Amino acid sequence: MNYLPEFVTVVLIHLLAVMSPGPDFAMISRNSLVYSRKIGIYSALGLALGIMIHVTYSLVGIGFIISQSIILFSTIKLLGAAYLIWIGYKSLKAKPVQQSAERNSQSKVISRSNAIRMGLLTNALNPKVTLFFLALFTQVINPATPLVLRIAYGLETSLMTFLWFSFVATVLSHRKIKERFQAVQHKAEKVFGALLFALGLKIALSKSR
């Protein structure tokens, strides 16, 4: 069987999904602009690791169980919503940086491990990503596809996620963009905070299916 058409389909569907606006994009934008390019890229690494969590439980069939259990799905949904609301709240409460020395040290406020954890939790607790990978592995990928190829598809989606959001982080953290951003950093961080807060509320109030 020729699996190239299936692979191309997986790549295109995931590319459209990963490029669409959502919690992942909002979080990467915030971390890249407020902190630094490195923090944005480490956050992208966290998103990629989150993808592997979805891939793993989809491969072993747990994703189907989660989708069919109202309690499990609702728990994941509420945890993800609460996490986004918490990040948004912290951004809304952020104080303006007055002195240049403080501004220069702003990128050191968050550690690499915290950036990775932030990316991982933002993605892993997103119920829409859970349903996306369930649909991908049950409706797009043929059940007869060899396990090694399904694993390869999963690795490809994780790598693509990392590369795309690393690109976003690199663009947004460009010197000229950062210089313009610094003039409105406090207001912009509040905008990102409000966006993440709103996304969290939207997820929390959405239907279980």
C-alpha positions in Angstrom: 0.0 0.0 0.0 1.2 3.5 -0.9 1.2 5.6 2.3 2.5 8.8 0.7 -1.0 10.3 0.1 -2.0 9.5 3.7 1.2 11.2 5.0 0.6 14.3 2.8 -2.9 14.5 4.1 -1.7 14.3 7.7 0.9 17.0 7.1 -1.5 19.4 5.4 -4.3 18.9 8.0 -1.9 19.4 10.9 -0.2 22.4 9.2 -3.6 24.2 8.9 -4.4 23.3 12.5 -1.1 24.4 14.0 -1.2 27.7 12.1 -4.7 28.6 13.2 -4.9 31.1 16.1 -5.5 29.7 19.5 -4.0 29.3 23.0 -0.7 28.0 21.7 -0.2 31.0 19.4 -1.2 33.5 22.1 1.2 31.9 24.6 4.1 31.9 22.2 3.5 35.5 21.2 3.4 36.6 24.8 6.5 34.8 25.9 8.5 35.9 22.8 7.6 39.5 23.1 7.5 39.9 26.9 10.6 37.7 27.6 13.0 36.7 24.8 13.5 34.6 21.7 15.0 31.8 23.7 12.1 31.7 26.1 9.7 31.6 23.0 11.7 28.7 21.5 11.7 26.8 24.8 8.0 27.4 25.0 7.7 26.0 21.5 9.6 22.9 22.7 7.0 22.5 25.4 4.2 22.6 22.9 6.0 19.9 20.9 6.3 17.7 24.0 2.6 18.3 24.6 1.9 17.0 21.1 3.7 13.8 21.9 1.4 13.3 24.9 -1.6 13.5 22.6 0.1 11.2 20.0 1.0 8.6 22.7 -2.5 8.2 24.1 -4.0 8.2 20.6 -1.7 5.4 19.6 -2.7 3.2 22.6 -6.4 4.0 22.3 -6.8 6.1 25.5 -7.8 9.1 23.4 -11.0 7.2 22.5 -11.7 6.5 26.2 -11.2 10.2 27.0 -13.5 11.4 24.3 -16.3 9.0 25.4 -16.0 9.8 29.1 -17.7 13.0 30.1 -15.9 13.1 33.4 -12.4 12.6 32.0 -13.0 15.0 29.1 -14.5 17.7 31.3 -11.7 17.4 33.8 -9.1 17.9 31.1 -11.1 20.8 29.7 -11.5 22.5 33.1 -7.8 22.0 34.0 -6.7 23.5 30.6 -9.2 26.4 31.0 -8.0 27.1 34.6 -4.4 27.1 33.5 -5.0 29.6 30.6 -7.1 31.8 33.0 -4.2 31.8 35.5 -1.6 32.8 32.9 -4.0 35.5 31.7 -4.6 36.8 35.2 -0.8 37.0 35.8 -0.4 39.0 32.7 -3.3 41.3 33.6 -1.7 41.9 37.0 1.8 42.6 35.6 3.3 45.9 36.7 4.9 48.3 34.2 8.7 48.2 33.9 9.9 51.8 34.5 13.6 51.6 34.6 15.8 50.4 31.6 17.8 48.1 33.8 14.7 46.4 34.9 13.6 46.2 31.3 16.8 44.5 30.3 16.4 41.9 33.0 12.8 41.2 32.1 13.9 38.2 29.9 15.4 36.5 33.0 12.1 36.5 34.9 11.1 33.1 33.6 13.4 30.1 33.5 13.8 27.6 30.6 12.2 24.8 32.5 9.2 27.1 33.3 8.9 28.0 29.6 8.9 24.4 28.6 6.4 23.5 31.3 4.2 26.4 30.2 4.2 25.2 26.6 3.6 21.6 27.6 0.6 22.3 29.8 -0.9 24.8 27.4 -1.0 22.2 24.7 -1.5 19.0 26.7 -4.5 20.4 28.5 -6.2 21.8 25.4 -9.3 19.7 24.8 -9.5 20.8 21.2 -6.1 19.2 20.5 -7.3 16.1 22.2 -10.2 15.8 19.8 -8.0 16.8 16.8 -5.6 13.9 17.4 -8.4 11.5 18.1 -10.0 12.4 14.7 -6.6 12.2 13.0 -5.8 8.7 14.3 -9.2 7.3 13.8 -10.6 9.0 10.7 -7.6 10.2 8.6 -5.0 7.5 9.4 -6.0 4.0 8.2 -6.1 1.5 11.1 -4.1 -0.8 8.8 -1.2 1.6 8.7 1.8 0.0 10.3 2.5 1.2 13.9 6.0 2.4 12.9 4.4 4.8 10.3 1.8 6.0 12.8 4.6 6.8 15.2 6.4 8.6 12.4 3.3 10.7 11.7 3.2 11.6 15.4 6.8 12.6 15.4 6.2 14.7 12.3 3.4 16.6 13.9 5.5 17.3 17.0 8.5 18.4 14.9 6.2 20.6 12.7 4.7 22.2 15.9 8.2 23.0 17.2 9.4 24.4 13.9 6.4 26.6 13.3 6.2 28.1 16.7 10.0 28.6 16.8 9.6 30.5 13.6 6.8 32.6 15.2 9.1 33.2 18.3 12.0 34.2 16.0 9.9 36.7 14.0 8.2 38.3 17.0 11.5 38.6 19.0 13.3 40.4 16.1 15.1 43.4 17.4 13.0 46.0 15.5 9.8 44.4 16.6 11.0 44.2 20.2 12.0 47.8 20.1 8.6 48.9 19.0 7.0 46.5 21.4 8.9 47.9 24.4 7.1 51.2 24.0 3.7 49.5 24.6 4.9 46.4 26.5 2.7 46.9 29.5 -0.4 47.5 27.5 0.4 44.7 25.1 0.9 42.2 28.0 -2.5 43.1 29.3 -4.0 42.5 25.8 -2.3 39.0 25.8 -3.5 38.4 29.3 -7.1 39.3 28.4 -6.9 37.1 25.3 -5.6 34.1 27.3 -8.2 34.8 30.0 -11.0 34.9 27.4 -9.7 31.7 25.7 -9.7 30.0 29.1 -13.3 31.1 29.7 -14.4 30.0 26.3 -13.0 26.5 26.8 -14.5 26.3 30.3 -17.9 27.3 29.1 -17.9 25.2 25.9 -19.9 22.1 25.6 -18.2 18.8 26.4 -18.7 17.6 22.8 
